[in-house]
Amino acid sequence: MPATACEVKVLAHEAPAEHIRLMTTSWPRRDKAPRAGQFFMLRCWPIDAAPLLSRPISLHSYDPLTGTVQFLYEIKGPGTRMLAALRPGDSLSLTGPSGNGFPVETDLKGKDLLFIAGGI
């Protein structure tokens, strides 16, 4: 399924730890529900402004009932500093979901699992 690009609103932006942010945004494309293991490209600066590239951030959670997605990320450089400056009501561009997701609701129930991942 191809990724979708859309403008969304920041609904909440919390700081669970120093340099760590948890951002909740709307996700209007319920027909393209993200799955565990996928990521989005996030951008809140003009396309012709630095940094040149959007920031790839893994999906933290998706709530199909409210149509919201959450991103948990660490502030590391100019792009994530700009994302961290967003407040509820601000807009940003999401492109995704990208990557190979996996189901967690049914296919994995009752199985022994071991997840090894990078990130924060």
Order of alpha helices (4+ residues) and beta strands (2+ residues): beta-beta-beta-beta-beta-beta-alpha-beta
